[in-house]
């Protein structure tokens, strides 16, 4: 470990992430129009019907959102919080939201036995879906 190493207890981090994902009044990070400030996303104040001159019929509105994003393992908590603030809260407002987290890790020389035991136990306690675990390539 060095000065740039961050040690996070997974069980506590998952609980914190879940609690932080609960919608709250947004102020920081909003664009001037109330959106997220990301081009093409979050524009407008949310009060309109989505129609503008030359736009498709409002009856043909978008009904499904899919997105995949990779998080930096060192900044994962902060980046997850940004996703919660900028994406999750907006999608929850208008519909149902399902968040699925996929974790992939590889170790060329194999994971240490202690790491394997710890991750398997933590994934069980944190109720990972069946099938989570290690494998040999």
C-alpha positions in Angstrom: 0.0 0.0 0.0 1.1 3.6 -0.6 -0.2 7.1 0.1 -2.6 6.8 -2.9 -4.2 3.6 -1.6 -7.8 3.7 -0.4 -9.1 0.8 1.8 -12.9 0.4 1.7 -14.9 -2.2 3.6 -17.3 -3.4 0.9 -20.2 -4.1 3.3 -20.1 -0.5 4.6 -19.5 1.0 1.1 -22.6 -0.8 -0.4 -24.8 0.4 2.5 -23.5 3.9 2.1 -24.1 3.8 -1.7 -27.6 2.6 -1.3 -28.4 5.3 1.3 -26.8 8.0 -0.9 -28.8 7.0 -3.9 -32.0 8.0 -2.1 -33.4 11.1 -4.0 -32.7 14.4 -2.3 -33.0 18.0 -3.4 -30.4 18.7 -6.0 -28.5 21.9 -6.1 -24.8 21.2 -6.8 -24.0 19.8 -10.2 -27.1 21.1 -11.9 -26.8 23.0 -15.1 -28.2 26.5 -15.4 -31.4 25.1 -16.9 -32.0 22.6 -14.1 -30.5 19.7 -16.1 -27.3 17.8 -15.5 -25.3 20.0 -17.9 -24.4 16.9 -20.0 -25.0 17.6 -23.7 -28.2 16.0 -24.9 -29.2 14.9 -21.4 -31.1 16.7 -18.7 -31.9 19.8 -20.8 -34.9 21.9 -19.9 -36.6 22.3 -16.5 -38.7 19.2 -16.6 -42.0 21.2 -16.8 -42.7 20.8 -20.5 -44.2 17.9 -22.4 -41.1 17.2 -24.3 -42.4 18.7 -27.5 -40.7 21.4 -29.4 -41.0 22.6 -33.0 -40.0 19.8 -35.3 -39.8 17.2 -32.5 -41.6 13.8 -32.8 -45.1 13.4 -31.6 -45.2 13.4 -27.7 -47.2 10.2 -27.9 -44.0 8.5 -29.2 -41.9 9.4 -26.2 -38.9 7.5 -25.1 -39.9 4.6 -22.8 -36.7 2.7 -22.0 -33.2 3.8 -21.1 -30.2 1.6 -21.1 -26.7 2.7 -20.1 -23.3 1.1 -19.3 -20.5 3.0 -17.6 -17.2 1.9 -16.3 -16.1 3.2 -12.9 -12.5 3.9 -11.9 -11.9 1.5 -8.9 -10.1 4.3 -7.0 -13.0 6.8 -7.5 -15.9 4.3 -7.6 -17.8 5.7 -4.6 -17.6 9.3 -5.9 -18.5 8.2 -9.4 -21.4 6.1 -8.2 -22.6 9.1 -6.2 -22.5 11.2 -9.4 -24.5 8.6 -11.2 -27.1 8.6 -8.4 -27.3 12.4 -8.4 -27.3 13.0 -12.1 -29.0 9.9 -13.6 -30.8 7.7 -11.1 -32.8 10.4 -9.4 -34.1 11.7 -12.8 -35.1 8.2 -14.0 -36.8 7.4 -10.6 -39.0 10.5 -10.9 -40.7 9.3 -14.1 -40.6 5.5 -13.9 -39.2 2.3 -12.5 -35.4 2.1 -12.1 -33.3 -1.1 -11.9 -29.6 -0.7 -11.1 -27.4 -3.8 -11.9 -23.8 -3.7 -10.9 -21.4 -6.0 -12.8 -17.9 -6.5 -11.3 -15.1 -8.1 -13.3 -11.7 -8.6 -11.8 -8.7 -10.6 -13.1 -5.4 -11.5 -11.7 -2.8 -13.0 -14.0 -1.2 -15.1 -11.2 -4.5 -15.8 -9.5 -6.1 -14.2 -6.5 -4.6 -14.9 -3.1 -6.6 -17.5 -1.0 -7.4 -14.8 1.6 -8.8 -12.5 -1.1 -10.9 -15.4 -2.5 -12.3 -16.2 0.9 -13.1 -12.6 1.8 -14.8 -11.8 -1.5 -16.9 -14.9 -1.5 -18.0 -14.3 2.1 -18.7 -10.6 1.5 -20.6 -11.3 -1.8 -22.8 -13.9 0.1 -23.5 -11.4 3.0 -24.3 -8.7 0.5 -26.7 -11.0 -1.3 -25.0 -11.1 -4.7 -27.0 -13.0 -7.4 -26.4 -16.7 -7.7 -23.5 -17.4 -10.0 -21.2 -14.8 -8.5 -17.8 -16.1 -7.8 -14.3 -17.0 -9.1 -13.3 -19.1 -12.0 -10.2 -20.4 -13.7 -9.5 -19.5 -17.3 
